[in-house]
Amino acid sequence: MEILMSIVVGVLFTSAVYLILSKSLLRVIIGTALLSHGAHLLLLTMSGLKTGDAPVLMDGVTSYTDPLPQALVLTAIVISFGVTAFFLVLAFRAYQELGTDNMEEMKGNDSND
């Protein structure tokens, strides 16, 4: 199971880097979202994906599931959602002002910096 998850993480990272290096602003945003999803999956994979009893410690309990990886990933999902929403609003505003999402056309030239 961990090998399959590692392959999925590698595919997500590879496609995210490819999209981030493109010239379209929308592809860059999708690439950052994919990169964050790959990081979430990597955190869960490296934590071992243990299943077992409830993550509550009481006297005499020897088997439990560590809740820390799930809490970290849940926090990271909320943060990446906020960052992606901010990027989308920023890209929409840039498209309204400039009329393009091409990064090469967005660059200023010598007469218009």
BELFEN-V856174 format. One record per residue. N is the residue number from 1. D_CENTER is the distance of its C-alpha to the mean C-alpha in whole Angstrom. Layout:
# BELFEN-V856174
N;D_CENTER, N;D_CENTER
This chain:
# BELFEN-V856174
1;21, 2;20, 3;20, 4;19, 5;16, 6;16, 7;16, 8;14, 9;11, 10;13, 11;13, 12;9, 13;10, 14;13, 15;12, 16;9, 17;12, 18;14, 19;13, 20;12, 21;16, 22;17, 23;19, 24;18, 25;16, 26;15, 27;14, 28;12, 29;10, 30;9, 31;8, 32;6, 33;4, 34;5, 35;4, 36;1, 37;4, 38;6, 39;6, 40;7, 41;9, 42;11, 43;12, 44;13, 45;15, 46;16, 47;18, 48;20, 49;19, 50;22, 51;24, 52;27, 53;29, 54;28, 55;26, 56;29, 57;32, 58;35, 59;38, 60;39, 61;35, 62;34, 63;32, 64;28, 65;25, 66;23, 67;21, 68;19, 69;16, 70;15, 71;16, 72;13, 73;10, 74;12, 75;12, 76;8, 77;7, 78;10, 79;9, 80;6, 81;8, 82;11, 83;9, 84;9, 85;12, 86;14, 87;13, 88;14, 89;17, 90;18, 91;18, 92;20, 93;22, 94;22, 95;23, 96;26, 97;27, 98;27, 99;27, 100;25, 101;21, 102;22, 103;21, 104;25, 105;27, 106;25, 107;26, 108;30, 109;33, 110;36, 111;37, 112;34, 113;32
